[in-house]
Amino acid sequence: MARKMTFDADDEEFFGKVGSFGVPKFDNEMHGGVPRGFTIVAFTETGSGSELFAKQFTSPAEESENTLYITTDEGEQEIARIFQKYGWPLDINVRTIGEEYNANVLERELLASRYRLEGFRLEDIQRLAQTRFVDDSSQDYLTEVTNEIMGLGPYFRAVLDNLDFFLQRNDKSRVLSMVRMLQAHAQMVRGILMISVSTDGLDSTVKQELSSIADMVLSFKVRTIGTDFENSMIVSKFRNAPENLKILVFRVTPDEGITPETVERIA
């Protein structure tokens, strides 16, 4: 029998049925915002502005302790700089998987390569024993991240930017199983989850499966017009609300971050 959640009446009134995307004009276009319980999958192109949108998505931070931003590409300093630039809350939970991986795996692989080239010295052997090189290099980040998000309580807000890291290092079916579990958890506890993944080299069957799992599908694109660049968001799926399917051209402002300029309805 499926687990049933009970929600406090005061919480239901406070959080409401929808949450903000962190982009007021986008909220208006989506008839109020993102429904509680939704999982958003964002397919991204390089230079399309998706990484900024991912940060902006966490900015409403209804409860900072229940808001989580996980990145596989950026470091804490860069994230803090962007949040400070736009005045977004700095007390949310942040995890930088890329930095962890570099410290726990890549640096130690480099160290091991140097040992092989130069030969071991006594102090090297002692240092290797202290760092537990072999154990740490097998760290299962996929399981860790899954458990971390599933440990978030009702009405959580979370971003995983981006899925490429896991698709490159794990069996694809295992990654898709993770996304399915996270989608079910978000739905059960009325959380809001956004997962981004690059379209560069993305297997078509994986893209199709992710689109099927998602409650909402966004595509971030960039194109050149003369000497300028045009960035756009395409809403190609919005569960039970096909009237929300749109193409939105956006710009980035110093005060608001990402903000839509023009909107075109998808026929």
N, C-alpha and C positions, 0 to 999 in steps of 0.2 A: 504494500500500500504506500502511495506517495506521501512524503512528509508534508504536514500542513503547518503553515506559518500563521501566527497571530500577530496583529499589529496594534500598537497603542493608538487610541483615538486621537490623542494630542499630536502624535507623530504624523498620522494620516492628514490631519488638518494643516500641520506645518509644512510638510513636504508636498502635498497635493498630488495630483495624478501625473503631472509632467514636470520636468526640470529644464533649466535653461541650457542651451548649447554653449553659453558663454559669449554668444554673438547675438545681440538683441535683434538686429534686422533678420538674421537667419531664423530666430525664434518666431518672428512674425510670419515669415514665409512658410514655416512648418506648423502654422496654426496653434502656436503657444509654446512649442518646445519639443523635447524628446520624452516620450512616455516612460514612466518608471517601469523598470523591468526589461528595457530594450538593450540589445547588444548591437552595436554599430561596427561594421567592417568597412574600413576605408582603404581603397586601392589607390596607390600613390605613384606619381611620376617624380623623378628627380627635379628639384627646383620648383615644385608646384605649391609650396607653402604648407604642406600637410603637417610638418613637425611643429610649426607655430600654432596651427589649429588644435593639435593635440594638447599643447600646453594650455591654450585658451579654454579648451573644453573643461579643464579641471578648475578654472578660476572661480566659478560660483561657490565651490567648496562649502556646501551647506553645513557639513561637519568636517572640520579639518582632519580630525583623527580618523575619520572614515573615508578619507579621500586619498587615493594612491596614484602616483605617476611612476610608471616603470619605463625606462628607456634602455635600449641596447646600443645606442650610438653616441650619446652625449655624456659629458661629465657633469658633476654637481655644480661646478663653478659657472659653466655656461647656462645651465638651467636657472640658477639663482639670478644671473645677470638679466635674463629675459623677464623673469617674474618681477624683478625690481624695476625694470624699464617701464613695464605697463601697470605697475601697482597691483599685481595679483598677489594673493596670500602666499606667504613664504613658510607657513607652518603646516603645510600638507606633508604627507609621507612620500618620499622619493627614493627610488632604488635605481642605481645605475649599473645594469648588468655588464655593459661593455667594460667599464672600469674594473669591475670585479674579475671579469674573465682575463683581462690583461694582466692583473696582478697575480691571480691564482694559477693561471695556465701558461699564457704566452711568455711572461718574464721567466718562469721556471723552465720552460722548454728551451729558452735562450741560454739560461744558466747551464742546463744539462749539455747543450751543444758545446758550450765553452769548455766544460769539464772534459768532454770527449776529445776536443782538439788539443787542450793544453795538458791533460793528465790531471789526476786527482792529487791534491795536497791534503795533509791532515786536517787543516782548518776548513777545507772545502767539504770534506766528508762529514765533519761535525756540523757544519752549517746545513748540509743537505738533510741530515737526520733531524735537525731542529725544525726545518720547514715542512717536513712530511710531504715532500714533493710528489710522490706517487699517489698518495691518498687524495690530495686536493685537486689533482689534474682530472679526476674522474667525477667531479661535482656535477650533480644532475640539476641544472638550472631550470629545466622544463618542469620537473616535479615541484621544485621550490616555488616557482612563480605561480603555478596552479594552486598550490596550497595557500600561498599568501593572499591571492585574490579571493579564494573560496572561504578564507577566514574572516573576510570583511562582513560586517553586519548589515541589517536592513537599511535600505536607502543609500547604500554606498555609491561612490562615484570613482571609477578607475579607468586608467588609460594604459594600454600596452603598446608602446611605440618602439620598435616594430617587430613583426612576426618573423622577418627574414632570418634573424639570428638563430631561431629555433628550427626553421625549415632546413637550414644549411647544415645543422648538426644533429638532427634527429630524424627518425623515420617519419615520413609525412603523415602516415595514418595515425601515429601517436600524437602528433601536433594537432591534427583535426579532432581527435578524441578530447584533447585538452580544451579546445575551443568549444566543443559541444558541452562539456561539463561546466565551463564558465558561463555559457549562455543559459544553461538550466539554473545555475545558481543565481545569476542576475534576475532571471524571471521570478524565481521563488521568493527572493528577499526584496524585490522591487528596486534592485540596484540599477545603475546606468554604467555600461561598459563600452569602451571604444577600443578597437584593435586595428592597427594599421599594418599594411603589408605592401611592399613594393611590387609593381607590375613587371619590373625588369627581370626577365627569365622565369617568371612565375608559371608553373605548370597549369595548363588550362583546366585539368580535372580538379586540381586543388582550388583554383579560383571559383569554379562552379560549386564545389562543395562548401566553401566559405560563404558564398552568396546565398546558398540554400539555408545554412545555419543562421545567418544574420537576420535580425528584425529590420535593419536598415542598412542599405548599401550606398556608400559615398565613393565617388571617384574624383581624385584631385588631378587636374591636368594643367599643362602649361604649353602655350604655343607662341610663336613669334609673329608679330604683325609689323612689317617694315623693320624698324630698329627697336621696337618695343616688345615687351612680353605681356601676355594676357593669361592670368590665372583664373581657373574656374573650378567650381564644385558641381558635380552632377549627382543628383539624388535619383538613383535608378530603382530603388526598392524602399518602400515604407509600409511595413506590414499593416494591412487593413485600412490603408489610407492612400490609394493610388493618386488622389488629387494633389498629393504633396510632391509628386515626381517633377523635378525642375532642373534647369541648368542655371547656375548663378555665377556670374562673373564677379570677382571680388578684387579689392585692393587692400593694402596694408597701410594703416594710418598710425602716427606716433601716439595717439591717444586711445584709440579703440582696438588696435591690432587688426585682425581680419574683419572686413565689413563688406557685405555684398553691394554691388553698384547697379547691375542690371540683372533682370530675371527673365527667363524664357521657359514657358511651359512645355514639357515633353508631351508630344502628341500621342 
